[in-house]
Each structure stands twice: as structure tokens, then as C-alpha cells.
Amino acid sequence: MKLYKLIIGLSMGCAVSLTACKDIIEIEPEYQRAGSSKGFSTLNEHEFALTGAYALFRASGYYGNGTHNTGAWAALPDMMADDLVQTVEDFGNWNTQANWTYAADEADIELSWVAAYSVIAQANLTLRNIEQFEATNPKRVNRIKGQALAIRAMVHFDLLRFWGESYERTATALGVPYKTTVDVEDLPERLSVKETYDHIFDDLEEAELLLADVDNVMNTATNRAYIDQTATHALLARVHLYAKDYEAAENFASRVIAVIPLANQAGFSGIWQDIYPANAEVIWKVTHSAGEGNVGLGIHIGSANRNLFRPATHLEATFNKPNDIRFVSYFGSRESSSNAPVYPGGSGAPGNRRIVTKYLGRGTTLDNLTDWKVLRTGEMYLIRAEARAKQGGAKLVAALADLNALRAARIRNYVPVVIGDEQALLEAIALERRKELFAEGHRWFDLKRSMRAISRPDVEVASASVTLTPAAREWAWPIPQGEIDVNPNIVQTTGYR
């Protein structure tokens, strides 16, 4: 599918399919046509378009779910790695991704490609000609424009994470097309990884400045639905970590940590049930309401008691099971009968199926309907710890302090450890990332950016792939064949035809 085709009618389609976009359908049709030379005539229309961009994150190819599927940037990266195990109960919807057998004509890869560029197109529609209002309402323009720029940057970075042939900051390897306009005649080519990063940082840095001077408070302690300046700092911390600019990653993570502390042990489990105490650590979340996609359907279908992916036994073994509050929040057991209860943590009768309880639903419901937590302070501690450890020297002490601080927040009666060796500390931080960020869409990318192999010691399906070497082509996804067919300027990922 041509990228420019995603723009035409996008807001209208968003309004039809996603209830939070309802107001967009009321905008005059000529303003929705990508080919129109007019653009929006009021800031309200720009605001509606921005709402549409947020709503599109709930698409089944992004953070939302279709029937029994999971979004590409939700739990799929964990299914593709080694901490979630495909079971014999799985429908096979993401079988090609989980077992790295994808090709250019894979429909679900195109679904993810289209979902991402749909968000980008909506962000660009929001940005189009918004400068005309700067003189009369500069702070509101800053708020709208800053969010749209941050969204555009983040989504291109997510595309780079799957399709980029390298994460090195100055790499000439293939990156992704970077869309900044709503030009219907545009046939974008793939930029280099360096050029892709350049655009991402340009957008994030401009967004960070704009969001420092806005017309109203965007988020509260109990509602984190918007990308504000703090969320932009968190995105900058994440991107700088991938780019191996460790000093910048440390600095931006520190700015987030200073504003949004870790959840206390009593409040941690509420994060996954959408119960937000005042000190919870959600930085930005994509909200889901009834009918807008169910986050956990791709792992364990609570209402039908179907276990598609279970936690790997080797991962569960790394937890301090009696004391780690993450263990009881993330894992459980359940018998196979349709109305069987869920036993959190390690409880339940012997022989029960191990399940992921992280996304079962709000409170005691089992409908898999929860918000997707895109950014959390727990990740920021791990970013800062890794960035400090990578800088070495005197920073190792601070890196260890971050690791101990996060563990103390998660493990009852935790006794701080002493790790004097840099490599041993980095390995401890990497393990903590696996535990802390389990099933949050990080594991595949963490393995890719550290150029590590995948070796699955725990498999259940006989046809499951077991190993993937660091040099394998499958670390970068193929450009969808539909895009190749209609866009003569785009180049296929190395190794695919």
C-alpha cells in the first residue's frame, strides 16, 4: 500500500472505527482531503486531528488487538523472543512472527506497517499549516504541535526498531521512510539509519521545547493519556539508549525520575489493573475503552480461558518468588476448565497451566481490557542504570545504585548487592530488564540492539523455531510486498525478495 494513500480519508476512518475519534467525522470533508490546499481553518480542527492520532494507537497493528491477535508494539516482541512460549492452544495468528518465518507478502507485517504510517499521516495532518495560529494562540499551538511532533518521532522510531538494519547512530544501513508531509504524490524512499535518527531527534527536540510552554496542564497523577514534556523526555531517554548516546540517555531518564517516582509496593499491582494511586509510575499510556481493542488477547484470553502464550519456565525461575511483587502481578495458574479461577503468582493446584496475568483486565474482570502502558518510570531506572554502566568508571557506582533502588521497590526485604565488575553489572541490569519489562514489548529489541542470539530452552509446540543467530536477516522485517509493488523508490530489506 502506498504510504500516501493512508492519508486520504484517514480521520474519517478513524472516526468510524474508534469511538474516541468521534468528533473528527464532523470536520468539513474538504479539510480531510490530503490533496486540498486549504488545511484546517480553526485550532479546534487541529485538536480533533490530534485526537485521531492518539486513537490510531489502538489499532490491532499497533498497541491494540484484533480477534486473538496482539499489536506489533505490544507483546509481540516478547512472543518473538524467548520469554513467552507459544502453546498448543495458540490460534497461530502470529505464528510467522513468533517463529521468524515471515516474508515480504506476510499480511500481518503489512498490517503493522500500515498501522504505523496511519498514525504518522494523522500526525502530519495535525501539523499541516498549524503555524498560521501561532500569533494568536501560541501556547495552544505549542501543545498541539509538540504532541504531534513527538508522536511522529516515536512512531518512526518504532518502525526503525522492526525494519532498521542497524541501530548504530551513524549507520549507513537501511532505515525507514520518514514522512513529514501529506503530499498525495509522495513516493518515499528508505533513509539510512543515521538519517532516520536525525529526523527522530529533530522532531523530539522541537517537541520537548514546545511542550515546555503550553496553555494548560496536560496530565495528572491519575491520568497519563497525553505525551507531555515528561513523556517526551522519556522517549528521548529510550532513543538515546538505542543510539548509544549514554550521557544523553542518562540525563533524560534522570529528568523523568525526578518528576514521576516509582510506584510503591502496595500500588504496583494496580498499574496492571488500571488502578492508579497518586504515586504510580505511568508516564504515558494508551487508553482503551470497551470496543476499542483488548490488550491481552494475544497472550491469555481471560473470558474463554485459552492460553496462547505462557511465561517461560527459565524466566519465572529468575524471580524471588515469595517476595518479588512483580511475580504475583505478572504470573499465575489456571486450570483448563472454562470457568476456572485464576491463582496469582505461584499458588494454585499442581499441574495448573501457567498463565500471564498482567493483562487479564481491570479489577477482577477477565476481559483483557486494560490500558497499554507505553512508558513507565521502571524503564527509566533501567535506562539510566545501563547508560551509567556503559560509561564506566565512577558511573558504575551510580548504575549499581539504580539497580538496587529498582529492586528495593519491587522485592520485599531486599538486601542491596555489591557488583564491582562492569560486565557483571551490565548482565544484572539486562536480566532486570527482562523481569521488569516482561511482555511490555521490549525483549526482541533488547536482543537486537545488543546483537545477541536467541536460544529458546523452553518450547511447547513441536514446530517452534529454537535459535536465531545475531547475523540472521530476520532481525529486520521485510518491506511489505504491497509497498514494493506500488512504490518504485523503496528498497527491500537485505536478504528478502
C-alpha positions in Angstrom: 0.0 0.0 0.0 1.4 3.4 -0.9 2.1 5.4 2.2 0.4 8.5 0.7 -2.8 6.5 0.3 -3.0 6.2 4.1 -3.8 9.9 4.4 -6.9 10.0 2.3 -10.0 9.7 4.5 -7.9 8.8 7.5 -9.6 10.9 10.0 -13.0 9.8 8.7 -11.9 6.2 9.0 -10.6 6.8 12.5 -13.9 8.3 13.5 -15.9 5.4 12.2 -13.7 2.7 13.8 -12.6 4.3 17.1 -15.1 5.9 19.4 -12.6 8.4 20.8 -12.3 9.9 17.3 -16.0 10.6 17.1 -15.7 14.3 16.7 -13.4 14.2 13.8 -16.2 13.0 11.5 -17.8 16.4 12.0 -15.0 18.3 10.3 -15.8 19.5 6.8 -14.8 16.9 4.2 -12.7 19.2 2.1 -10.3 19.7 5.1 -9.9 15.9 5.4 -8.7 15.5 1.8 -5.0 15.2 1.7 -4.9 16.9 -1.7 -6.7 20.0 -0.5 -4.6 23.2 -0.4 -6.6 24.7 2.4 -5.7 22.9 5.6 -7.7 23.4 8.8 -9.4 26.7 9.5 -9.5 26.5 13.3 -7.4 25.2 16.1 -10.3 23.0 17.2 -9.9 21.1 13.9 -6.2 20.6 14.6 -7.1 19.4 18.1 -9.6 16.9 16.6 -7.0 15.6 14.2 -4.6 15.1 17.2 -7.2 13.1 19.0 -7.4 10.9 15.9 -3.6 10.3 16.1 -3.9 9.1 19.6 -6.9 6.9 18.8 -5.0 5.2 16.0 -2.5 3.7 18.5 -5.4 1.4 19.5 -5.4 -0.2 16.0 -4.8 -4.0 16.0 -1.5 -3.5 14.2 -0.1 -1.2 16.9 -1.0 -1.4 20.6 -4.5 -2.8 20.2 -5.7 -6.3 19.3 -7.8 -7.8 16.7 -9.5 -11.1 17.3 -7.0 -13.1 19.3 -4.1 -11.0 17.9 -1.7 -8.7 19.7 -0.4 -5.4 18.5 3.1 -5.3 16.9 4.5 -3.0 19.5 2.6 -4.5 22.4 3.5 -8.1 23.5 4.5 -9.3 20.0 8.3 -8.5 20.6 8.2 -10.8 23.6 6.4 -13.6 21.6 9.2 -13.3 19.0 11.9 -13.6 21.7 12.5 -16.2 24.5 10.3 -15.2 27.5 6.9 -16.1 26.1 6.3 -19.6 24.9 3.8 -20.5 22.2 1.4 -23.2 23.4 -0.6 -25.9 21.7 -3.7 -23.8 22.5 -2.5 -20.9 20.3 -4.5 -20.0 17.2 -1.4 -19.4 15.2 -2.3 -15.8 14.2 1.2 -14.6 14.9 2.9 -17.9 14.1 5.2 -16.5 11.4 6.4 -13.7 13.6 6.9 -15.9 16.7 8.9 -18.3 14.6 10.7 -15.9 12.3 9.3 -17.4 9.1 8.0 -14.1 7.6 8.4 -13.0 4.0 7.5 -9.8 2.2 4.0 -11.0 1.5 3.1 -11.6 5.2 -0.2 -9.9 5.8 0.4 -9.1 9.5 3.7 -7.4 8.7 1.8 -5.2 6.2 -0.9 -4.6 8.9 1.8 -3.2 11.3 3.4 -1.1 8.5 0.0 0.4 7.7 -0.9 1.0 11.3 2.3 2.9 12.0 2.2 5.1 8.9 -1.5 5.7 9.6 -0.6 7.3 12.9 2.2 9.3 11.2 -0.2 10.5 8.5 -2.6 11.7 11.1 0.2 13.5 13.0 1.2 15.2 9.8 -2.4 16.2 9.1 -2.4 17.7 12.6 0.8 19.7 11.9 -0.2 20.9 8.5 -0.3 24.7 8.4 -0.7 25.0 12.2 1.8 27.8 12.2 -0.9 30.1 11.0 -2.3 30.3 14.6 1.0 30.9 16.4 0.5 34.7 16.6 -3.0 34.5 18.1 -2.7 31.4 20.4 0.9 30.4 20.7 0.7 28.2 23.8 -2.1 26.1 22.4 -0.2 25.7 19.2 2.8 24.6 21.2 0.7 22.0 23.0 -0.9 20.6 19.8 2.2 20.8 17.7 4.5 19.4 20.3 2.4 16.3 20.8 2.1 15.7 17.1 5.8 16.0 16.6 6.5 13.6 19.5 4.0 11.1 18.1 5.6 11.4 14.6 9.1 10.8 16.0 8.1 7.9 18.3 6.3 6.0 15.5 9.2 6.4 13.1 11.5 5.1 15.9 9.2 2.1 16.4 9.3 1.5 12.6 13.1 1.7 12.8 13.1 -0.9 15.6 11.5 -3.5 13.4 12.6 -2.5 9.9 16.0 -0.9 10.6 19.0 -3.0 9.6 21.1 -1.4 12.3 20.7 0.7 15.5 24.1 2.4 15.3 23.7 6.2 15.3 25.8 6.9 12.3 25.0 3.7 10.3 24.5 3.9 6.5 22.4 0.7 6.6 18.8 0.9 5.6 16.4 2.7 7.9 12.8 3.6 7.1 11.0 6.3 5.1 10.4 9.4 7.2 7.1 11.1 6.3 6.7 14.7 7.2 4.0 15.8 4.7 0.5 14.9 3.5 1.6 15.1 -0.2 -0.5 12.6 -2.0 2.1 12.3 -4.8 4.9 11.4 -2.4 6.7 8.1 -3.1 9.1 8.0 -0.2 12.4 6.2 -0.2 14.1 4.5 2.7 16.6 6.7 4.5 19.8 5.4 6.1 19.6 4.6 9.8 21.6 7.8 10.5 19.2 9.9 8.5 16.2 8.3 10.2 17.7 9.1 13.6 18.4 12.7 12.5 14.8 13.3 11.8 13.6 11.5 15.0 15.8 13.6 17.2 14.9 16.8 15.3 11.2 16.2 16.0 11.7 15.1 19.6 13.9 18.0 20.5 11.5 20.5 18.9 8.6 18.8 20.8 10.5 19.0 24.1 10.9 22.7 23.7 7.3 23.4 22.6 5.8 21.3 25.4 7.6 23.4 28.0 5.3 26.3 27.3 1.7 25.2 26.8 -1.8 26.6 27.6 -2.9 24.1 30.2 -1.8 21.1 32.3 -1.9 18.0 30.0 -1.7 15.1 32.5 -2.4 14.5 36.2 -1.2 11.9 38.6 -4.1 9.7 37.8 -4.5 10.4 34.1 -1.5 10.0 31.8 -3.2 9.9 28.4 -1.1 12.5 26.6 2.5 12.9 25.6 3.6 15.9 27.7 7.2 17.2 28.1 8.0 14.5 30.7 6.9 11.8 28.3 9.0 13.4 25.6 12.0 13.2 28.0 11.2 9.5 28.4 11.1 9.0 24.7 14.4 10.8 24.3 16.0 8.6 27.0 14.8 5.5 25.2 16.0 6.6 21.7 19.4 7.8 23.0 19.9 4.4 24.7 19.4 2.6 21.4 21.7 5.2 19.7 24.3 4.5 22.3 24.5 8.2 23.4 24.7 7.1 27.0 25.2 10.5 28.6 22.1 11.9 27.0 20.1 8.8 27.9 21.2 9.1 31.5 20.3 12.8 31.6 16.8 12.4 30.1 16.0 9.4 32.3 17.0 11.4 35.3 14.7 14.2 34.4 11.8 11.8 34.3 12.7 10.1 37.5 12.8 13.5 39.3 9.2 14.1 38.3 7.5 10.7 38.4 8.8 8.3 41.1 8.5 4.5 41.2 5.2 3.1 42.4 5.4 1.8 46.0 5.0 -1.9 46.6 1.3 -1.6 47.7 0.4 0.3 44.5 2.4 -1.7 41.9 -0.2 -4.3 41.1 -2.7 -1.6 40.5 -0.8 -0.4 37.4 -1.9 -3.6 35.6 -5.5 -3.3 36.7 -5.7 0.4 35.8 -5.9 1.5 39.4 -3.7 4.5 39.6 -2.7 5.7 43.1 -1.2 9.2 43.3 2.4 7.9 43.2 2.1 5.3 40.4 4.8 5.4 37.8 2.9 5.6 34.5 4.4 8.3 32.3 2.2 7.8 29.2 -0.5 5.2 28.4 -2.8 4.5 25.5 -6.3 4.3 26.9 -8.6 1.5 25.9 -12.4 1.5 26.4 -14.9 -1.1 25.6 -15.0 -1.8 21.8 -11.5 -0.3 21.2 -9.4 -3.5 21.3 -8.4 -5.7 24.1 -4.7 -5.6 25.1 -4.1 -9.1 26.4 -6.0 -11.2 23.9 -2.8 -12.4 22.2 -1.4 -14.0 25.4 -4.2 -15.4 27.5 -7.8 -14.9 26.7 -9.4 -14.5 30.1 -13.0 -14.9 29.2 -12.5 -18.0 27.1 -9.7 -19.4 29.3 -7.5 -20.0 26.3 -3.7 -19.8 26.9 -2.0 -18.8 23.7 1.4 -17.9 25.1 2.7 -18.8 28.6 5.6 -17.5 30.6 8.9 -19.3 30.0 9.9 -21.5 32.9 13.5 -20.2 32.8 12.3 -16.6 33.2 10.0 -17.4 36.1 12.9 -19.1 37.8 14.9 -15.8 37.9 12.3 -14.2 40.3 12.5 -14.1 44.1 9.0 -15.7 44.0 8.0 -15.2 47.7 9.0 -11.6 47.8 9.0 -10.0 44.4 5.7 -8.2 43.9 6.2 -8.5 40.1 5.9 -12.2 40.3 2.4 -12.2 41.7 1.4 -9.3 39.4 2.7 -10.9 36.2 2.1 -14.6 36.5 -0.5 -17.1 37.7 -2.0 -20.5 37.3 -5.4 -21.6 35.9 -7.0 -24.9 35.2 -8.3 -25.7 31.7 -12.0 -25.8 32.5 -13.9 -22.8 31.1 -14.8 -21.1 34.4 -11.6 -21.9 36.3 -10.4 -19.3 38.7 -7.1 -17.5 38.4 -4.5 -18.2 41.0 -2.0 -15.3 41.2 1.7 -16.0 41.5 2.8 -19.5 42.5 -0.5 -20.5 44.1 -3.0 -23.0 42.7 -3.2 -26.7 42.4 -0.2 -28.6 41.0 -0.4 -29.1 37.3 -2.3 -25.9 36.6 -1.4 -24.2 33.3 1.0 -21.2 33.9 -0.5 -18.0 32.5 0.4 -14.3 32.1 -2.0 -12.4 34.4 -0.5 -8.9 33.6 -3.3 -8.0 31.1 -6.3 -10.0 32.3 -8.5 -7.0 32.9 -9.4 -4.2 35.3 -10.0 -5.3 38.9 -11.3 -8.8 38.9 -12.7 -8.9 35.3 -11.2 -11.3 32.8 -11.9 -9.4 29.6 -8.3 -8.4 28.8 -9.4 -4.8 28.6 -6.7 -2.6 30.1 -4.8 0.5 29.0 -1.4 -0.1 27.4 1.4 1.5 29.4 3.9 2.8 26.9 6.3 4.5 29.3 7.0 3.8 32.9 9.5 5.0 35.5 10.7 1.5 36.0 12.1 1.6 32.4 13.7 4.9 33.2 15.7 3.4 36.1 16.9 0.6 33.8 17.8 3.0 31.0 19.8 5.2 33.5 21.4 2.2 35.1 22.5 0.8 31.7 23.6 4.2 30.4 25.7 4.8 33.5 27.3 1.3 33.4 28.2 1.8 29.8 30.0 5.0 30.6 32.1 3.0 33.2 34.5 4.5 35.7 32.8 6.4 38.6 29.4 5.9 36.9 29.4 2.2 37.9 28.6 3.1 41.5 25.5 5.2 40.4 24.5 2.4 38.0 24.5 -0.1 40.8 22.5 2.3 43.0 19.8 2.5 40.3 19.7 -1.3 40.1 19.4 -1.7 43.8 16.8 1.1 44.0 14.5 -0.6 41.5 14.9 -4.0 43.2 14.2 -2.5 46.6 10.9 -1.0 45.2 9.9 -4.5 43.8 11.3 -7.0 46.3 10.2 -7.1 50.0 13.1 -7.2 52.5 15.6 -6.6 49.7 19.2 -6.5 50.7 21.3 -4.4 48.3 24.0 -6.3 46.3 27.6 -5.2 45.5 28.7 -5.8 41.9 32.2 -4.4 41.2 32.7 -5.8 37.7 31.3 -3.7 34.8 30.3 -6.7 32.7 28.7 -8.5 35.6 26.7 -5.3 36.4 25.6 -4.9 32.7 24.4 -8.6 32.8 22.5 -7.9 36.0 20.8 -4.9 34.5 19.9 -6.8 31.4 18.3 -9.5 33.5 16.4 -6.9 35.5 15.0 -5.5 32.2 13.7 -9.0 31.3 11.9 -9.2 34.6 10.7 -5.7 35.0 9.5 -5.1 31.4 8.2 -8.6 30.8 5.6 -8.7 28.0 5.7 -4.9 27.5 7.2 -5.1 24.0 11.0 -4.8 24.7 12.7 -8.2 24.7 13.1 -8.7 20.9 14.5 -5.2 20.5 16.9 -5.6 23.5 18.3 -8.7 22.0 18.6 -7.0 18.6 20.3 -3.9 19.9 22.8 -5.9 21.9 23.4 -8.3 18.9 22.7 -11.4 21.0 21.4 -14.7 19.7 18.0 -16.2 20.6 18.1 -19.7 22.1 14.8 -21.0 23.4 15.3 -23.6 26.1 11.6 -23.8 26.7 9.3 -24.7 23.8 5.9 -26.4 23.7 4.9 -26.5 20.0 6.9 -29.1 18.1 7.3 -26.8 15.0 8.6 -23.9 17.1 11.9 -22.3 15.9 14.5 -22.5 18.6 17.6 -20.4 17.6 18.3 -17.2 15.8 21.8 -16.0 15.2 22.8 -12.4 15.6 23.6 -12.1 11.8 20.2 -13.5 10.7 18.2 -11.5 8.2 15.1 -11.9 10.3 16.2 -9.3 12.9 14.9 -6.7 10.3 11.4 -7.2 8.9 10.8 -7.1 5.1 9.1 -4.2 3.5 5.6 -5.3 2.7 5.2 -6.5 -0.9 2.3 -4.2 -1.5 4.5 -1.2 -0.8 7.3 -2.6 -3.0 4.8 -3.1 -5.9 3.5 0.5 -6.0 6.5 2.5 -4.8 9.5 2.3 -7.2 11.6 4.4 -4.8 11.6 2.0 -1.9 14.3 -0.7 -1.4 13.6 -4.2 0.1 15.3 -5.2 3.3 18.5 -7.0 2.7 18.0 -10.8 2.3 14.4 -10.6 1.2 13.0 -10.7 -2.3 
